Amino acid sequence: MRKTLWSLVFAMAVYTAIVFLADVKAVGDALSSMDLLMIPLFLSLSLANYVLRFLKWHYFLGRVGVSIPLRESFMVFLAGFSMTVSPGKLGELLKCYLIRDRRGIPVSRTSPVVVAERITDLLSMILIAMTGLLMVRHRGALVAVAAGSLLVFAAMVLLLWDRAFHALTGLLCRIRRFRERRDSMVDFQGHCRRLLDPRSLAVSVPLGMLSWSAEAMVLCLVSMSLGIDPALPAGVALLAHSAGTIAGAVSLIPGGLGLTEITIGAILTVSMSGADAAATTIIMRFATLWFAVVLGLLVLGHLGRNRCAGQSAPSAGLSADS
């Protein structure tokens, strides 16, 4: 909770800097002109993103042989959003510990799911950004896409190429703490191979493209709520959102704070003023990133209260992969 609060403080500093760099009065005028009746529409697209991403999460659990009730899986998935503002979102490993505590399923079985989520999210973003680049030329976006592609390639090589993975584990196993977990690391790679095989990618990548494209459209709705004319083209929204998210992910900055906003705002200036771009970016981030964090904290608190009340679910077994 403390880290989340510090991230929020940092975010507010970032947003303040963006406002001052753009034009305080112009950004203020843009923000004050927002149609508040549009807010439910922003949030509905964010919720659509979460539901589609949950389908991927639950599918991945099945691929590694973990079977838990759909409702519980959804609650655990949402609780992971409380750690969205962690480097590379790897704080979402919290989901694995929640499943372990509630179901007795070892973290070594479910942690590959979180890793595969991040890799396939990034792969989906790269494909969306490449689509956006066909519609809108932007050098900064091209750099982000190239950096993201290199990161995905490196991760896939490390996890799927036995020689590379064994070389890494060989180095790690020189440390006693890792040496005792050699078998777990081998199992980890085996599960990653299953989650990143062609069958899984054929499901997870299209789901990722649908989910993140839905969230990108929040930018279009925000620009409409601000009365920006002409309306933000879908291609610019797709490129700005995907390139900004890729830049934040590659940087490993918690929540991509700062770099994501700068990248999105810079690309938005292709079709709107700097002040309008700043206002649109700030509202969009509150309707997506911070909405997710608040939702995650609420669900995490709910799960915690249930556990304290002795309402934890009974032990569940592992299902065979179908």
Buried (B, 14 or more C-beta within 10 A) or exposed (E): EEEBEEBBEBBEEBBEEBBEEBBEEBBEBBBEEBEEEBBEBBBEBBBBBBEBBBBBBBBBBBBBBBBBEEEBBBBBBBBBBBBBBBEBBBBBBBBBEBBBEBBEBBBBBBBBBBBBBBBBBBBBBBBBBBBBBEEBEBEBBBBBBEBBBEBBEEBBEBBBEEEBBBEBBEEBBEEEEBEEBEEBBEBBBEBBBBBBEEEBBEBBBBBBBBBBBBBBBBBBBBBBBBEBEEBBBBBBBBBBBBBBBBBBBBBEBBBBBBBBBBBBBBBBBBBBBBBBBBBBBBBBBBBBBBBBBBBBBBBBEEBEEBBEEEEBEEEBEBEEEE
